[in-house]
Amino acid sequence: MKPEQVESLLTAFAQECFIGGHAAYQLDDGSFSIDAGENDVRAIYDEDNTAIKFFCRYKRDMRFYDNKLQTFAAKHGIDTTLTCLQLNSNSGVTIL
């Protein structure tokens, strides 16, 4: 994925998968807000690996967001690699 395509792809994901359908937008720290301001999941573009990484705030919500991501990817023919890492007892990381 080219860097200039990231925001439009994340906006499509946000509008299809979250109530409110807000456009994705980049925050000051470089991450993207994609879940209509809920701040439960964020996206970061990894330019070195040309991949989008998704970070989930709570481990308990990881499966929910993984399902949304996988469904969106399948619908749009996007190849995915799914890796889940536990950061601590309250946080998790999902990489797509």
N, C-alpha and C positions, 0 to 999 in steps of 0.2 A: 504494500500500500504506500502510495506517495503521501508525504506530509500534508499536502494541500487537499487531500481527499478525506482526511481524518474527521474533521469537524462535520462535513456533510454526511458521512456514514454514521457518526454518533448521533447526529440530529435525526436521521431516519430511524435509528434504533430507539431513541428517546420518544419520538412521536408515535411509533407503533406499539411500544411496550409499556409506557407509563401514562397514568391518568393525567390529563392536562395537556399532554402533547407539546411540551415546551421544547424549543430548540436547545441543543447542547451548546455550552459555551465554555471557553477556557478561563480558568481561575488564575489568580496571581502566582500560585505555586506551580503552574504548568499543567495541572490536572484538569479534567473536563467534568463539569457538572452535567449529569445525564438523567437524573431521576426526579426532575421537576422540583428541585429544592429540598428533597427529603434528606440528602446527604448520607444515605445508607450505602451507596455504591458510587465509585468514581472511576474514571478512565484516564489512563496515561498512555501517550504514544511513545513507544520505545523506538527511536529512530535507528539505533544501531542494529536492531533485529527486525525492523519494519513490522512491528507488531503492536497491537493495542492490548494493554494490561488493564484488568478490572480489579479494583480493590473494594472488598466488601467490609463494612464496618463491624458487623456481628457475625460470628461463626454460624449461629443458628439460621441466618438468612442466606447462607451461601448456596444451598441447593435451589432455593427460589430464584435467585439471580442467575445461577448456572443454567437453569431451565429456560429462562427468558433469552439468555445469550445463545444457547444452542438452537432454540426454535427460530430465532431471528437469522442466525447463520445458515441454517438449513434452507430456510425460505429464500434467501438471497444468494445461495450457492457459495458461501464463504467457507474456506477451509479453516478448521480450528484445531488447536491443541489445547487441551484442558489440563491444568495443573492446579492443585489446591495445596496451599501451605498454611499451617497454623502459626500465627505470629505470637499470640499469647491467649490466655483464656477467654478474652472478649473480642478478639479481632481475627480476621482471616484475610487471605489474599486469593483472588481468583484471577488466573491469567488466561486470556483467550488469544 
